[in-house]
Amino acid sequence: MSDEEVIRRRLLIDGDGTGDDRRINMLLKSFIKWINSSDVDNTLHERMLSQLAQCEFAQKKSRLVSNMSREELKSYEQLSKEIEVQIEKAKEDIEKTKIELQDAKRVRKNRIEYDVLAKVINEQPDRLETHIKLDTLQQELGALKEKSEQLEHKLEMRRKQFHVLISSIHSLQGMLDECDEEVMEVSFENTENTDVQMLHNNS
């Protein structure tokens, strides 16, 4: 069985097909008709060239879309890893902040106890030893107060940073979803335009 007969039988079985298969089948039909024609048909020759160009364009477009999809997938995977790292870091910061909060609460409790003790000491008779202890307690109280304020300030900053991180993650996820939809719409629109142009040329 000759190659020409194999092609003819395949076309009879498969029909025109769809998409790229349809373009190739139409080109094969035109080619068989052209080589079997005894007359020189420039119109048919031009049509074959046009169909060949469409097949090449469709192949290049498919390759481009495939490469774009592969690059986007790599970017999404990298972005996903970065987000996971940020989330893990945020979790660690939260745990660290919890510990600092417990320290701040303990400092506050100690400060209250020192205040009560200082009040009791102040109510005692004026003695040198009492003054020394009171001065020492006041210094410790001042240091504890400063540390408590620093911890509270740091805790507030961590809360704000975590809030910004979560907001950025949600915003980034929304942008990725919109990008996926736009890529799908553009790919679908290009495919429809190519098919419509091909049908117009065939007619």
C-alpha positions, 0 to 999 in steps of 0.5 A: 500500500502506497503512502498516498493510499494510507493518507487517503484512508486515514482521512476517510476514517478520521474526517477533518478532526478538530483544532490542529488535526483539522488543519493538518487534515485539510492541508493533506487533502489539498495536497493530494488534490493538487498532486493528482490534478493534471492542470496547474491550479495556482488557487489551490497552491496558494490555499495550501501555502495559506494552510501550511502557514496556519499550521506553522502558526498554530504550532508556534502558538502552542509551543509559546503557550506551553513555554509560558505555562511552564514558566508561570508554573515555575514562578508559582512554585517559587512564589508558593515556596516563598509564601510558605517560608514567610508563613513559617517565619510569621508563626515563629514570630507569633510564638516568640511574641507570645513568650515576650507577652508572658514576660511582659505580664510577669514584669507587670505583676512584679511591678505591682508587687514592688509598688505594694512593697514600696508603699509598705516601706514608706509607711515604716519609720524613717531609717537609713536601711529602709531608705537604701532598700527603698532606693534600690527598689525604686531603681529596680522598679524603674528598670522593670518599667522600662523593660515592660514598655519596651516589650509592649512596644515590640509586641505591638510592632510584631502584631502590625508586621504580622497583619501586613504580612497576612494582608500581602499574602491575601492580596498576592493570592488574589492577583495570582487568581486574576492572572490565571483567569486572564491567561486562560481567557487570552489563550481561548480567545486566540484559539477562537480567532485562529479557527474563525480566520481559517474557516474564512480562508477556506470559504 
